[in-house]
Amino acid sequence: MDSRPPALAALRSRVIRAAMENSPDGVLADDAAREAREAAAVVDARHDTKAAWVLGMFHWLRYCALPDGDDLEDYQAAVRFLTPVYDADPEVVPALLRERFEQARKHEGPPPRIP
């Protein structure tokens, strides 16, 4: 039996739909943000890379869709959630963020920042 919270399943559906339809509408909805907060509050994303991927991709898709200046919190959340995912399987992290992780790791610096 899957013990993951329903909010995480709903968020996963939103992420998949947004990617397949190439439309951020589902991840920008107010109830999507609520689902993300609920899921993040009950999962251990450091050890559950599937949950971390869902949460990280949710925030990454929002970061990509929001106008400059409104996207910083989502970028930071995407980095936070996708860091353990990158450590486990770099290929499932979006290419742009993966490149930033690789650059930061080469220089042994902090997590990537917005340019």
Secondary structure, DSSP 8 states (H G I E B T S, - for coil): ---S-HHHHHHHHHHHHHHHHT--HHHHSHHHHHHHHHHHHH--TTT-HHHHHHHHHHHHHHHHHS-TTS-HHHHHHHHHHHHHHHHH-GGGS-HHHHHHHHHHHHTT-SS----
